[in-house]
Amino acid sequence: MRLMIISDIHANLTALEAVFRDLKHNFGTVDYILCAGDLVGLGPYPNETINALKNLKNFISVKGSIDQAVVDEKFKGFDGMEIESIKWTRKVLTDDNIDFLDFLDDYKAIKIQGFKIFLVHGSPENHLNGRISKLESLEKMEKYFQDTGADIIVCGQTHIPFVKELYGKYIINAGSVGLPKDENPRACYVFVDLENMEINFRRVSYDVDSLARKMKELKFPEALIDKFYFS
């Protein structure tokens, strides 16, 4: 059983298309695509991104913190630039796509090929706004696995990719497709082969200039555009 794990796309359709091309070229097809949330916000292609994702076969996603803010228009915890982006996203999204975000679960507990997988944007303690660090203590990791009963915890939020293993159980953060924050601006996704627990992190270059031109055309703040060049 083969999985693609993605997170934090942030309406960056250009990067999303690049990771799908890379997946097809290097691995062919997968059985499931798991997404740890934040499909929209910050980038210029919210409708196009949702449309591309919701038509995928065996696509399973949870809601991210910005997805939730777009739905309920509550902005606590976001900076001014993020709030401006969230308001714009809400304005341009179709009603169907707002409903799509609204109906996403805050977390999902699923079973694939005998593996119990807990899919969440933040953490088991705080589904939307929590953070699991790659420096997480063993005690905290044990608590996460105990609380969820999971063999694999898939999370996002931090935009920093990592995998941690404890007693044959795994925490996988897929980093970010749309806006990595680990000093590597290339899009990130994870390929997992459950048969032999192959976990492969992929970094993919994409046409950032094209993305920036679209953002300038839509009069996005220059400071926000710069974030896609410098993680």
N, C-alpha and C positions, 0 to 999 in steps of 0.2 A: 504494500500500500504506500503510495507516494503522495506527499503533501507539498503545497506551496504555502508559505506563511508570509503575509504582508501586513504592514501597519502604517499609520500616519501618512496617508497619501496626500492629504491636504489639497485636493482639487488640482493636483499637478498631473494632468492627463499625459503630458509629454513624457514624464518619467515613468508613469504607469505603463504606457505602451512599450517603452524601452525594456522594462523588466519582463513583460510578457514575451517580447521577441527573444530575449536572452534565455528564458525558460524553454521556449520551443526549440531553440537552436542547440542548447546544451543537454536538455533532459527529455524533450518531447512533451508528453502529456502527464498530468497528475490526476489523482483520484479525487482530491479535495483541495479547495483553496480556502484557507483560514485567514481572516482579517481581524486585527485587534483594534479596529476603530480609527476615528478621525479621518473619515473619507473626504471631508470638505473643510473649508476654511483656509485662509491665507493665499491659496492659489486661484487662478482665473477660470477654471473649468469645472465648476461644481456639478452642473447638470450632466455634462459629458462624462464626467468621472462616475457618477452614480449610474448612469445609463449603461456604461461599459461593464460595470461590476454586477449589476442586478440581473443581467442576462446571461451570466456565466453559469455553467453547469456545476452543481455541487459547491456553490459559493456559500460560505458560512461567515457571518460577520457579527460583531457586537458594536455597540455605540461608543463613540469617544466623547471626551469632554467638550470639544468644540462642536461636534455633531449635536450634542444636547443643547448647547448654548444657541445654536442656530434654530433649534426647534422651539425652545421656550423663551428665547430672547432675554436670558438672565446672564449678566456679564461679570459677576463677581469673580475676582481672581485673574482677569485678563487685563492686559495693558491696552493703551489707547489704540495702537495700531491693530492689535488683534480684534478689538471691539469694532473698529471701522470695517475690517474684513468680514466679521461675522454678520454685521448689519447688511453689508452689500450682498453677501451670500444668501441671506434670508430673502432679500428683495428679488433676486434673479431666479431663485429656485422655483421650479414648477410645483404645484400643489401635490402632485403625485410623488415627487422626490422628497418633499418635506415629510409627507406621510411615510415614505420608505425609511427615512432616518428615525422618525418618531417610533416606528414599530420595531426597530432593532432592540434586542435585549441588552441590558447592562452587562450581562455575562452569560456564557453558555457552558454547560457541562455535557460533553458529548463522549461517545465511545466509538473508536475507530480501530478495527483489527485487534480488539482486546485491550487497547490502551485507553485509559480514562484521561480525557483532555479537558482542562479548564481554560477557557478562552475569555480574556478580559482585557480592557484597555489599560486600567491602572494597576490595581492589586486586589487580592482576595478580600482585604480589609476595607478598601475604598475603590469600588469598581470603576468609577469615572475619573477620579482625581488623584488616586494613589500612585505611588511609584515603587517599582522594585529595582533596586540598584544592583549593578554587577559586583558591588562590594558588600552585598547583603550578608549578614552573619549566618552561620550554620543554624543557630537557634531559630532565627526568623524563617529561614527556609524550611526547617522541619515543621514549624507552625503552619506555614502555607500549605504544605503537603498534607498535614494532618487535618486542617480545616476543610480542604477541598476534596480530599480523598483521591487526588489526581496523580497520575503517573507523569504527566507532562502539563506544565503551566505555560501558556502562551500569553504574552503581554506586550504592551507598547508604551506609549506616553513619553518616555524619556528621549526618544529618537536616537538612542545609543544601542547598537546591537551587541548581544552577548548570549552565551549559553553557559549555564551552571548545572553541574551534575552532582547529585547527592544520593548515595545508596541506590543507584540505578534509576533514579527519577530525575527529571530535567525541567529547568526553567529556561524558556527560549524567548528572548526579546528580539524581534525582527528589525529593530532600528526603525528607519523611515524610508519609504519610497520617495516621498515628495520633498522632505526637508531634513536630511541627516544633520546631527549635531555632534559628530565625533571627529571634526576636522577633516572629513572626507566627504565632499559634496555629491559624490556619485550615489545614485539610487541604490537602495539595499532591499534584498529579499532573502528568504531562506528556503532551501529545498531539503525536504526530509524524506528519507526512505525508511519506513518503520520496520521493514523486514530485517535490516541489519543495523538500525539506528545510525544511519549516515545522516549527519547534519551539516549542510553545506551552505555557508553564507556567501552570497554573490553581491558584488558591487558592479554597477552598470553605469557607464557614461551615457548622457543624453544631451539633447540640444537645448542647453540652458538659455542661449541667446534667443531662440525662438520663443521660449516661455517668457523671457523678459520683454520681448517686443509686444507680446499680447498684453502683459501687465501694464506696460507704458500706454498702450492704446486705450486701455480701460482706466487710465489715470490712477493706478495704484501708487502708493508712496514709494519714493526711491529707496528709502531705508528698508522697506519690506522686500523690494526686488533684489537688493544687495544680499539679503539673507540666503537666497537660493544659489548665490555664487560662493559665499563664504560661510561654511557651516560653523 
